[in-house]
Amino acid sequence: MAATTDVQFPCTLTIEVPFPTPRLASIALKSLQVDKELSPLVKRTFSIDPLNESAANGDEGGNILRTEYKATTNRMLRVAVNSFMDSLNLVLEVMQELDTDILVTKDATA
């Protein structure tokens, strides 16, 4: 069955970002969702989806941060996604510098 497109928001994009642990995915979600979209021409929704491997192992929570964008024009979509990518980059840099899970993983591979 074909997905129906929203007439008011025809331009869409889904971004999936995998994280090493469900805790880090949850932290990213909580950090990013506080900033609301400034334009009424763009809609954004967040969710956390399980990785196939973790679901098979019975782990609770998901490792994939899913962000769905809908916009009235491709230009508005591009502007919103560029801003999101800047924010995501900042969240990832802070995790890399300060989070203990990341530091433990880094030390184990060194």
Protein Blocks (a to p, Z undefined) as FASTA:
>chain_A
ZZdddfklmbccddddddfbfklmmmmmmmmmmpccfbfkbccdddddddfklmmnopgc
jfbdcdddddfbfklmmmmmmmmmmmmmmmmmmmmmmmmklmmmmmmmZZ
